[in-house]
């Protein structure tokens, strides 16, 4: 799990995030470690980041500031925001009190389990 301070820019963790992708199993042969393409919003709009992603063998599809993004990126933006809102429903996650990342990660996983349990219970 990648964990940084709340005042850090997301783009600083772009390459560590790509490196943290686990192997995708299921097909015969060597498991894939890299995706074919990367979709990102306008917060990653800089040629330096596009070049870094290309150097990893990934085709960047990053929206440019001031233009429409033809891939429909951002159409389902609310899904991610809704998930963050559910996680912020837990006060312990809203403000990070724990100094140790492993304890914070444990609370995050527990919150995800509780959210999933609530969603499954609502389906009954």
N, CA, C and O of each residue as an XYZ file, in Angstrom:
496
protein
N       0.845     -1.172      0.000
C       0.000      0.000      0.000
C       0.892      1.237      0.000
O       1.843      1.334      0.776
N       0.568      2.179     -0.884
C       1.299      3.435     -0.952
C       0.604      4.446     -0.054
O      -0.594      4.694     -0.189
N       1.357      5.019      0.852
C       0.774      5.952      1.801
C       1.682      7.163      1.911
O       2.860      7.047      2.247
N       1.113      8.332      1.622
C       1.871      9.575      1.715
C       1.084     10.556      2.563
O      -0.051     10.287      2.957
N       1.693     11.683      2.835
C       1.011     12.723      3.585
C      -0.141     13.314      2.783
O      -0.159     13.234      1.555
N      -1.082     13.896      3.471
C      -2.254     14.446      2.812
C      -1.960     15.664      1.960
O      -2.757     16.017      1.091
N      -0.837     16.308      2.191
C      -0.521     17.509      1.438
C       0.415     17.238      0.263
O       0.986     18.177     -0.292
N       0.581     15.990     -0.123
C       1.438     15.627     -1.257
C       0.625     15.602     -2.533
O      -0.553     15.246     -2.521
N       1.253     15.979     -3.636
C       0.605     15.932     -4.932
C       0.545     14.470     -5.404
O       1.501     13.717     -5.222
N      -0.565     14.082     -6.001
C      -0.744     12.695     -6.443
C       0.289     12.276     -7.478
O       0.699     11.116     -7.508
N       0.711     13.196     -8.316
C       1.597     12.840     -9.413
C       2.962     12.380     -8.919
O       3.682     11.710     -9.660
N       3.339     12.722     -7.684
C       4.618     12.262     -7.148
C       4.644     10.755     -6.952
O       5.718     10.161     -6.858
N       3.482     10.134     -6.890
C       3.395      8.693     -6.656
C       3.025      7.910     -7.913
O       2.662      6.737     -7.823
N       3.112      8.546     -9.087
C       2.729      7.881    -10.336
C       3.599      6.659    -10.619
O       3.072      5.566    -10.827
N       4.904      6.823    -10.631
C       5.794      5.687    -10.929
C       5.792      4.626     -9.837
O       5.775      3.439    -10.164
N       5.808      4.995     -8.537
C       5.693      3.935     -7.521
C       4.384      3.158     -7.633
O       4.345      1.962     -7.343
N       3.322      3.825     -8.049
C       2.046      3.129     -8.231
C       2.136      2.134     -9.372
O       1.645      1.011     -9.253
N       2.753      2.525    -10.475
C       2.925      1.600    -11.599
C       3.816      0.420    -11.216
O       3.586     -0.703    -11.664
N       4.830      0.671    -10.392
C       5.714     -0.407     -9.944
C       5.026     -1.356     -8.968
O       5.430     -2.512     -8.839
N       3.992     -0.878     -8.281
C       3.312     -1.689     -7.267
C       2.203     -2.563     -7.849
O       1.556     -3.302     -7.107
N       1.970     -2.494     -9.157
C       0.929     -3.321     -9.764
C       1.337     -4.790     -9.652
O       2.419     -5.165    -10.103
N       0.481     -5.628     -9.055
C       0.840     -7.045     -8.921
C       0.705     -7.775    -10.260
O       0.014     -7.289    -11.156
N       1.350     -8.928    -10.408
C       1.220     -9.696    -11.647
C      -0.223    -10.148    -11.867
O      -0.942    -10.468    -10.920
N      -0.627    -10.166    -13.126
C      -1.971    -10.607    -13.482
C      -1.871    -12.054    -13.950
O      -1.288    -12.329    -14.999
N      -2.435    -12.975    -13.179
C      -2.371    -14.403    -13.500
C      -3.600    -14.803    -14.302
O      -4.569    -14.047    -14.374
N      -3.567    -15.960    -14.891
C      -4.740    -16.488    -15.559
C      -4.461    -17.036    -16.941
O      -5.080    -18.019    -17.350
N      -3.555    -16.431    -17.661
C      -3.216    -16.917    -18.984
C      -1.907    -17.706    -18.925
O      -1.109    -17.550    -18.001
N      -1.713    -18.544    -19.917
C      -0.499    -19.335    -19.994
C       0.675    -18.409    -20.321
O       0.554    -17.527    -21.171
N       1.792    -18.606    -19.655
C       2.972    -17.798    -19.910
C       3.316    -16.927    -18.722
O       2.766    -17.080    -17.631
N       4.229    -16.020    -18.957
C       4.685    -15.135    -17.899
C       3.584    -14.142    -17.526
O       2.989    -13.540    -18.420
N       3.294    -13.950    -16.248
C       2.250    -13.008    -15.841
C       2.608    -11.579    -16.236
O       3.764    -11.168    -16.145
N       1.606    -10.834    -16.671
C       1.810     -9.434    -17.049
C       1.996     -8.583    -15.803
O       1.323     -8.793    -14.794
N       2.900     -7.633    -15.876
C       3.140     -6.721    -14.757
C       2.746     -5.288    -15.096
O       2.626     -4.454    -14.198
N       2.547     -4.996    -16.354
C       2.247     -3.633    -16.780
C       0.953     -3.609    -17.600
O       0.685     -4.532    -18.370
N       0.165     -2.566    -17.432
C      -1.018     -2.421    -18.285
C      -0.611     -1.924    -19.674
O       0.507     -1.446    -19.867
N      -1.525     -2.042    -20.634
C      -1.247     -1.536    -21.983
C      -1.298     -0.015    -22.027
O      -0.494      0.626    -22.703
N      -2.268      0.560    -21.285
C      -2.421      2.012    -21.308
C      -2.771      2.528    -19.920
O      -3.201      1.778    -19.044
N      -2.575      3.827    -19.748
C      -2.849      4.483    -18.482
C      -3.772      5.661    -18.752
O      -3.431      6.546    -19.536
N      -4.927      5.682    -18.117
C      -5.855      6.791    -18.214
C      -5.699      7.664    -16.990
O      -5.728      7.166    -15.864
N      -5.534      8.963    -17.194
C      -5.349      9.887    -16.083
C      -6.056     11.204    -16.385
O      -6.314     11.537    -17.542
N      -6.360     11.937    -15.337
C      -7.053     13.212    -15.516
C      -6.052     14.335    -15.741
O      -4.850     14.101    -15.870
N      -6.567     15.556    -15.785
C      -5.737     16.712    -16.113
C      -4.697     17.050    -15.047
O      -3.803     17.854    -15.307
N      -4.786     16.470    -13.881
C      -3.782     16.692    -12.851
C      -2.422     16.115    -13.230
O      -1.406     16.497    -12.649
N      -2.392     15.206    -14.192
C      -1.153     14.578    -14.645
C      -0.701     15.141    -15.992
O       0.155     14.553    -16.652
N      -1.272     16.281    -16.404
C      -1.005     16.854    -17.721
C       0.353     17.552    -17.749
O       0.459     18.742    -17.453
N       1.377     16.801    -18.105
C       2.707     17.358    -18.322
C       3.486     16.343    -19.158
O       3.376     15.135    -18.952
N       4.261     16.848    -20.089
C       5.001     15.956    -20.982
C       6.015     15.088    -20.239
O       6.337     13.990    -20.694
N       6.518     15.565    -19.109
C       7.468     14.771    -18.322
C       6.824     13.466    -17.862
O       7.441     12.403    -17.934
N       5.578     13.553    -17.388
C       4.891     12.356    -16.899
C       4.506     11.441    -18.047
O       4.538     10.218    -17.908
N       4.140     12.029    -19.185
C       3.852     11.195    -20.355
C       5.099     10.420    -20.774
O       5.019      9.233    -21.087
N       6.256     11.095    -20.779
C       7.511     10.430    -21.152
C       7.883      9.333    -20.160
O       8.371      8.277    -20.561
N       7.654      9.574    -18.861
C       7.967      8.558    -17.859
C       7.091      7.320    -18.043
O       7.568      6.194    -17.901
N       5.819      7.523    -18.358
C       4.900      6.394    -18.565
C       5.281      5.643    -19.832
O       5.264      4.413    -19.849
N       5.628      6.372    -20.899
C       6.063      5.719    -22.144
C       7.341      4.908    -21.921
O       7.507      3.839    -22.508
N       8.245      5.414    -21.073
C       9.492      4.691    -20.789
C       9.222      3.358    -20.109
O      10.041      2.442    -20.191
N       8.089      3.240    -19.441
C       7.701      1.976    -18.804
C       7.007      1.038    -19.782
O       6.626     -0.071    -19.408
N       6.836      1.472    -21.040
C       6.169      0.641    -22.038
C       4.663      0.732    -21.984
O       3.972     -0.192    -22.412
N       4.140      1.829    -21.467
C       2.699      2.028    -21.318
C       2.292      3.227    -22.155
O       2.980      4.248    -22.158
N       1.175      3.109    -22.865
C       0.667      4.207    -23.673
C      -0.151      5.137    -22.773
O      -1.157      4.708    -22.207
N       0.264      6.407    -22.631
C      -0.485      7.321    -21.760
C      -1.703      7.907    -22.475
O      -1.612      8.313    -23.634
N      -2.823      7.946    -21.792
C      -4.033      8.624    -22.263
C      -4.383      9.637    -21.184
O      -5.280      9.422    -20.368
N      -3.654     10.742    -21.201
C      -3.781     11.759    -20.161
C      -4.465     12.976    -20.762
O      -4.039     13.489    -21.798
N      -5.517     13.433    -20.115
C      -6.269     14.584    -20.602
C      -5.386     15.829    -20.572
O      -4.608     16.029    -19.639
N      -5.517     16.652    -21.591
C      -4.778     17.911    -21.643
C      -5.658     19.033    -21.111
O      -6.867     19.047    -21.342
N      -5.057     19.955    -20.411
C      -5.801     21.087    -19.851
C      -6.401     21.922    -20.979
O      -5.742     22.195    -21.982
N      -7.632     22.313    -20.805
C      -8.290     23.184    -21.773
C      -8.871     22.493    -22.980
O      -9.399     23.169    -23.863
N      -8.801     21.170    -23.065
C      -9.372     20.445    -24.200
C     -10.300     19.357    -23.687
O     -10.215     18.934    -22.534
N     -11.191     18.913    -24.573
C     -12.060     17.796    -24.224
C     -11.263     16.499    -24.333
O     -10.390     16.375    -25.192
N     -11.555     15.558    -23.486
C     -10.872     14.265    -23.509
C     -11.770     13.296    -24.269
O     -12.880     13.000    -23.827
N     -11.305     12.814    -25.385
C     -12.110     11.976    -26.262
C     -12.398     10.588    -25.738
O     -13.262      9.910    -26.294
N     -11.715     10.118    -24.682
C     -11.934      8.762    -24.205
C     -13.104      8.669    -23.247
O     -13.468      7.567    -22.836
N     -13.704      9.788    -22.881
C     -14.799      9.755    -21.915
C     -14.302      9.715    -20.488
O     -15.074      9.455    -19.565
N     -13.015      9.972    -20.297
C     -12.445      9.965    -18.959
C     -13.131     11.026    -18.118
O     -13.276     12.170    -18.551
N     -13.538     10.667    -16.958
C     -14.247     11.592    -16.084
C     -15.739     11.387    -16.104
O     -16.451     11.994    -15.303
N     -16.243     10.543    -17.003
C     -17.674     10.298    -17.073
C     -18.158      9.629    -15.799
O     -19.250      9.940    -15.323
N     -17.383      8.728    -15.240
C     -17.766      7.999    -14.046
C     -16.952      8.452    -12.837
O     -16.657      7.656    -11.945
N     -16.600      9.706    -12.813
C     -15.803     10.294    -11.745
C     -16.478     10.149    -10.385
O     -15.799      9.999     -9.369
N     -17.794     10.194    -10.360
C     -18.534     10.167     -9.100
C     -18.339      8.862     -8.349
O     -18.471      8.851     -7.125
N     -18.037      7.788     -9.007
C     -17.870      6.498     -8.326
C     -16.704      6.511     -7.365
O     -16.801      5.975     -6.261
N     -15.609      7.111     -7.767
C     -14.435      7.203     -6.904
C     -14.725      8.154     -5.748
O     -14.396      7.864     -4.598
N     -15.342      9.284     -6.060
C     -15.649     10.261     -5.018
C     -16.625      9.680     -3.990
O     -16.504      9.950     -2.795
N     -17.576      8.896     -4.450
C     -18.535      8.263     -3.535
C     -17.814      7.293     -2.606
O     -18.126      7.221     -1.417
N     -16.861      6.552     -3.140
C     -16.107      5.610     -2.312
C     -15.299      6.331     -1.244
O     -15.228      5.880     -0.101
N     -14.687      7.458     -1.619
C     -13.961      8.251     -0.624
C     -14.913      8.776      0.446
O     -14.561      8.821      1.624
N     -16.109      9.171      0.039
C     -17.092      9.668      1.007
C     -17.483      8.556      1.983
O     -17.635      8.811      3.178
N     -17.646      7.331      1.490
C     -17.964      6.206      2.376
C     -16.826      5.989      3.371
O     -17.070      5.772      4.558
N     -15.579      6.046      2.889
C     -14.436      5.851      3.789
C     -14.324      6.980      4.808
O     -13.929      6.750      5.951
N     -14.670      8.194      4.401
C     -14.615      9.324      5.331
C     -15.729      9.273      6.358
O     -15.733     10.057      7.307
N     -16.678      8.358      6.182
C     -17.707      8.147      7.189
C     -17.130      7.545      8.468
O     -17.771      7.578      9.518
N     -15.945      7.007      8.379
C     -15.260      6.463      9.541
C     -14.293      7.535     10.041
O     -13.327      7.881      9.361
N     -14.562      8.049     11.224
C     -13.790      9.176     11.749
C     -12.303      8.861     11.836
O     -11.464      9.741     11.643
N     -11.985      7.630     12.122
C     -10.586      7.248     12.275
C      -9.834      7.381     10.949
O      -8.619      7.576     10.943
N     -10.549      7.277      9.829
C      -9.910      7.413      8.524
C      -9.990      8.838      7.994
O      -9.166      9.247      7.175
N     -10.974      9.588      8.455
C     -11.137     10.964      7.990
C      -9.915     11.799      8.361
O      -9.394     12.562      7.547
N      -9.476     11.642      9.590
C      -8.260     12.292     10.061
C      -7.314     11.181     10.485
O      -7.654     10.363     11.339
N      -6.158     11.151      9.904
C      -5.217     10.061     10.194
C      -4.513     10.324     11.517
O      -3.641     11.188     11.615
N      -4.909      9.562     12.532
C      -4.319      9.694     13.857
C      -3.119      8.787     14.035
O      -2.219      9.103     14.813
N      -3.088      7.666     13.329
C      -2.017      6.685     13.511
C      -0.749      7.155     12.817
O      -0.793      7.663     11.697
N       0.357      6.985     13.480
C       1.636      7.333     12.886
C       2.159      6.209     12.006
O       2.855      6.455     11.021
N       1.821      4.975     12.364
C       2.316      3.823     11.613
C       1.398      3.512     10.441
O       0.177      3.455     10.588
N       2.002      3.313      9.276
C       1.232      3.061      8.054
C       0.511      1.719      8.118
O      -0.583      1.592      7.568
N       1.096      0.708      8.778
C       0.455     -0.602      8.824
C      -0.841     -0.562      9.635
O      -1.803     -1.253      9.301
N      -0.869      0.234     10.685
C      -2.099      0.344     11.480
C      -3.165      1.094     10.690
O      -4.334      0.707     10.693
N      -2.762      2.163     10.016
C      -3.718      2.898      9.175
C      -4.256      1.996      8.072
O      -5.450      2.018      7.771
N      -3.378      1.206      7.474
C      -3.807      0.268      6.433
C      -4.785     -0.769      6.963
O      -5.725     -1.156      6.268
N      -4.566     -1.219      8.191
C      -5.485     -2.191      8.795
C      -6.866     -1.582      9.003
O      -7.878     -2.229      8.732
N      -6.914     -0.342      9.482
C      -8.206      0.331      9.645
C      -8.882      0.562      8.293
O     -10.105      0.469      8.182
N      -8.089      0.861      7.275
C      -8.639      1.052      5.937
C      -9.262     -0.243      5.413
O     -10.350     -0.225      4.838
N      -8.576     -1.353      5.610
C      -9.108     -2.648      5.173
C     -10.356     -3.029      5.963
O     -11.304     -3.576      5.402
N     -10.357     -2.743      7.252
C     -11.538     -3.011      8.071
C     -12.724     -2.175      7.595
O     -13.847     -2.674      7.523
N     -12.478     -0.910      7.272
C     -13.557     -0.049      6.768
C     -14.092     -0.575      5.441
O     -15.301     -0.545      5.211
N     -13.217     -1.053      4.569
C     -13.665     -1.620      3.286
C     -14.534     -2.860      3.513
O     -15.530     -3.059      2.818
N     -14.155     -3.684      4.478
C     -14.960     -4.864      4.811
C     -16.341     -4.456      5.322
O     -17.350     -5.045      4.935
N     -16.379     -3.454      6.185
C     -17.668     -2.995      6.720
C     -18.538     -2.380      5.633
O     -19.749     -2.604      5.615
N     -17.948     -1.617      4.736
C     -18.707     -1.031      3.623
C     -19.257     -2.120      2.728
O     -20.413     -2.055      2.310
N     -18.445     -3.122      2.427
C     -18.903     -4.240      1.594
C     -20.025     -5.003      2.286
O     -21.004     -5.384      1.643
N     -19.894     -5.227      3.579
C     -20.937     -5.914      4.341
C     -22.251     -5.127      4.285
O     -23.316     -5.718      4.107
N     -22.184     -3.829      4.433
C     -23.382     -3.004      4.359
C     -24.030     -3.071      2.976
O     -25.254     -3.126      2.857
N     -23.200     -3.067      1.938
C     -23.742     -3.129      0.585
C     -24.389     -4.483      0.313
O     -25.444     -4.549     -0.318
N     -23.769     -5.555      0.780
C     -24.353     -6.892      0.581
C     -25.637     -7.064      1.393
O     -26.589     -7.698      0.939
N     -25.650     -6.497      2.587
C     -26.857     -6.578      3.408
C     -28.008     -5.811      2.762
O     -29.165     -6.215      2.879
N     -27.704     -4.728      2.094
C     -28.742     -3.934      1.419
C     -29.315     -4.658      0.215
O     -30.427     -4.342     -0.209
N     -28.592     -5.622     -0.353
C     -29.087     -6.368     -1.514
C     -30.144     -7.408     -1.146
O     -30.899     -7.863     -2.006
N     -30.195     -7.778      0.128
C     -31.166     -8.813      0.551
C     -32.557     -8.378      0.384
O     -33.481     -9.131      0.693
